[in-house]
Amino acid sequence: MPDTVLDLTLDGPALTAALVDFRSVSGEEKPLADAIEQALRALPHLTVDRHGNNIVARTFLGRRERVVLAGHIDTVPIADNLPSRLDENGILWGCGTSDMKSGVAVQLRIAATVPEPNRDLTFVFYDNEEVAADLNGLGHVATAHPDWLEGDFAILLEPSDAQVEGGCQGTLRVLLRTAGERAHSARSWMGSNAIHAAGPILARLAAYEPRRPVIDGLEYHEGLNAVRIEGGVANNVIPDACTVVVNYRYAPDLSPAEAEAHVREVFADCPITEFVVDDHSNAAMPGLSHPAAAAFMEAVGGTAKPKFGWTDVARFSALGVPAVNYGPADPLFAHKRDEHVAIEKIVHCENRLRDWLTA
Amino acid sequence: MPDTVLDLTLDGPALTAALVDFRSVSGEEKPLADAIEQALRALPHLTVDRHGNNIVARTFLGRRERVVLAGHIDTVPIADNLPSRLDENGILWGCGTSDMKSGVAVQLRIAATVPEPNRDLTFVFYDNEEVAADLNGLGHVATAHPDWLEGDFAILLEPSDAQVEGGCQGTLRVLLRTAGERAHSARSWMGSNAIHAAGPILARLAAYEPRRPVIDGLEYHEGLNAVRIEGGVANNVIPDACTVVVNYRYAPDLSPAEAEAHVREVFADCPITEFVVDDHSNAAMPGLSHPAAAAFMEAVGGTAKPKFGWTDVARFSALGVPAVNYGPADPLFAHKRDEHVAIEKIVHCENRLRDWLTA
């Protein structure tokens, strides 16, 4: 056996440390993907598939429900914070301890120690989450092998401080352009000012009352904001063009089409000459009303919180699989030099998931 | 005598052609300034002074009034339009024919042919008008030798199609900055949007009713406009800063201080955190009610028009000298490859000025 093979008999904290010390900055995940594939293929209850550096392992026990446990195996660049270090207070320090090798360790521990789960299980390990969206391995698998991701409920083990964060809000970016007619600013009445024409857009934005809908018991909080504005030709010219870049963050009770229709409606009376959808990522329903999710919530305890930012749970949602974030580490330390995780949280998450899947 | 000396016995059109063919793009005026100085020093009724490449020649006849005739001797870069060419319709073509060697020719013809004017005369020939304001020779003379520019009335022989254009509007540029607080756009309620805060500024601008005051019989037309707007940090960040660049073009009944106070008042209720005066050039009164100007208007005939753009007449106005533009060429062709002047207009302007100064 090569040195790089992962020992899944280690406990969760020790396995986390081993994964952290197995460097896998985005784009350099192949050795770790190889090691994970090798370790999982040694488990007879799992069927293992691979697409690029993305590994999917599944049970086929004929259970009535299937649960997906997913995590990315890449990290942001190392910041002088490797090898990992366990201090006397039970805190494990190092790049990836929070985001998200502690979560990956929990996935692997469940894979290794629950050969006969009460629900069929799908484990997904994917690459390139920390870089551009078009490189994201979960997206690649969803496109190439959507059947590999089928399930009734998905858990993304991203850091959430051992709390359930349900779904995520969608994000729509549009460019609102206004037009005018150039003229020398000494004879401004000969032209028409495109920046002045953007005034009603800003007025609508300032007056906008964002929704705070409660979905599956979680209160979301929308937002409609200008994130950029640009206009002007020269200091003595009446400008003939202005662009306001607007970002709409919307709750998961809206479809992408509904979200876009809403933004068009908000600005319907404004003198907009061009409405360009520049970027759009759908929201994800928390899915907490699903029986599998309800049982999961009961097993892990605590109160679910809404997720405001966009996360990969939306990729599951787009496939029709309700999804939540549930991982051991505190997300506030993700991507930081002092990234860390409390080892008791790793054990806690692993045990709660095992209890739920073996009850 | 060197070849370069100007022959002031030529008629106006021929002298214009000679001046046009004597290249003097901005920054390269010295040879032409030398030639003008030499030609003027040959006229015993004139006292000639020089500052850099700026030549000032004056009569000291003890008249009750002094009139200043001013013109710049530089041109924009030559655009394959030299040497000059006189066509069969009496049109002289070439770089500087309009802006403003036809005017300079009229100045020189008056200097040479009116040794005993009914008003004392000051002739100003200056450099670097077509480039940056801080290089402008008239500005340099005004600073170094303001007494050289003293007078009761000034005529700038810039192209005005042989019509009198009175005074000029002032121009004030201010930066209006708004502030906010950054936050992730997924949690926009944690921040404060500086672009939204600029909305009331644009609303004021759109609703602004510019004044059209009548001064000395001329109707001016003001304007208050955004000429640029810029704000934003990143597509997922609530912006903490936005800047609107506003240009106020104001009529000559306002002093610079009054113009600035007006702009502050217009935006008094807007959430502006910084008000920066970025550029300010005063307006110029047309001065048409001055006796010398009234006599001038009567002599040249026609109806005076207001000047909306800023011109060097404002430098005279700042020195307390009312000033107008009055030159032979059509300003629409200034700076163009097909720049030209009708030679009959050169003769017309020269004759009207001579009539007025010898009546």
Contacts between the chains, C-beta under 8 A, distances in Angstrom:
chain1	res1	chain2	res2	distance
A	169	B	186	6.3
A	171	B	185	7.8
A	171	B	186	7.2
A	171	B	236	7.7
A	173	B	235	6.0
A	184	B	309	6.7
A	185	B	171	7.8
A	185	B	223	6.4
A	185	B	225	5.7
A	185	B	227	5.9
A	185	B	247	4.7
A	185	B	249	6.2
A	186	B	169	6.3
A	186	B	171	7.1
A	186	B	223	7.3
A	186	B	249	5.1
A	186	B	308	4.6
A	186	B	309	4.0
A	186	B	310	6.9
A	187	B	221	7.6
A	187	B	223	7.6
A	187	B	308	5.3
A	187	B	309	7.5
A	188	B	210	7.7
A	188	B	223	3.5
A	188	B	225	5.1
A	188	B	249	7.0
A	189	B	210	7.7
A	189	B	221	6.4
A	189	B	223	6.9
A	193	B	205	7.4
A	193	B	206	7.8
A	193	B	225	5.6
A	193	B	226	6.5
A	195	B	202	6.6
A	195	B	205	7.7
A	195	B	225	7.9
A	195	B	226	4.0
A	195	B	227	7.7
A	195	B	228	7.6
A	195	B	229	5.1
A	195	B	244	7.5
A	196	B	202	5.8
A	196	B	205	5.1
A	196	B	206	4.3
A	196	B	225	7.4
A	196	B	226	6.2
A	197	B	206	7.6
A	198	B	202	6.1
A	198	B	229	7.5
A	199	B	199	6.3
A	199	B	202	3.2
A	199	B	203	4.8
A	199	B	205	7.2
A	199	B	206	5.0
A	202	B	195	6.6
A	202	B	196	5.8
A	202	B	198	6.1
A	202	B	199	3.2
A	202	B	202	6.1
A	203	B	199	4.8
A	203	B	203	6.3
A	205	B	193	7.4
A	205	B	195	7.7
A	205	B	196	5.1
A	205	B	199	7.2
A	206	B	193	7.8
A	206	B	196	4.3
A	206	B	197	7.6
A	206	B	199	5.0
A	210	B	188	7.7
A	210	B	189	7.6
A	221	B	187	7.5
A	221	B	189	6.4
A	223	B	185	6.4
A	223	B	186	7.2
A	223	B	187	7.6
A	223	B	188	3.5
A	223	B	189	6.9
A	225	B	185	5.7
A	225	B	188	5.1
A	225	B	193	5.6
A	225	B	195	7.9
A	225	B	196	7.4
A	225	B	238	5.8
A	226	B	193	6.5
A	226	B	195	3.9
A	226	B	196	6.2
A	226	B	231	7.5
A	226	B	232	7.6
A	226	B	239	7.3
A	227	B	185	6.0
A	227	B	195	7.7
A	227	B	232	5.6
A	227	B	233	7.6
A	227	B	234	7.2
A	227	B	235	5.4
A	227	B	236	7.1
A	227	B	237	6.5
A	227	B	238	7.2
A	227	B	239	6.3
A	228	B	195	7.6
A	228	B	231	6.6
A	228	B	232	3.1
A	228	B	235	7.0
A	228	B	239	7.2
A	229	B	195	5.1
A	229	B	198	7.5
A	229	B	229	5.5
A	229	B	230	6.9
A	229	B	231	4.8
A	229	B	232	6.3
A	229	B	242	6.6
A	230	B	229	6.9
A	230	B	230	5.9
A	230	B	232	7.6
A	231	B	226	7.5
A	231	B	228	6.7
A	231	B	229	4.7
A	231	B	230	8.0
A	232	B	226	7.7
A	232	B	227	5.6
A	232	B	228	3.1
A	232	B	229	6.3
A	232	B	230	7.6
A	232	B	245	6.8
A	233	B	227	7.6
A	234	B	227	7.2
A	235	B	173	6.0
A	235	B	227	5.3
A	235	B	228	7.0
A	235	B	245	6.7
A	235	B	247	6.5
A	235	B	279	7.4
A	236	B	171	7.7
A	236	B	227	7.1
A	236	B	247	6.9
A	237	B	227	6.5
A	238	B	225	5.8
A	238	B	227	7.2
A	239	B	226	7.2
A	239	B	227	6.3
A	239	B	228	7.2
A	242	B	229	6.6
A	244	B	195	7.5
A	245	B	232	6.8
A	245	B	235	6.7
A	247	B	185	4.8
A	247	B	235	6.5
A	247	B	236	6.8
A	249	B	185	6.2
A	249	B	186	5.2
A	249	B	188	7.0
A	279	B	235	7.4
A	308	B	186	4.5
A	308	B	187	5.3
A	309	B	184	6.7
A	309	B	186	4.1
A	309	B	187	7.6
A	310	B	186	6.9
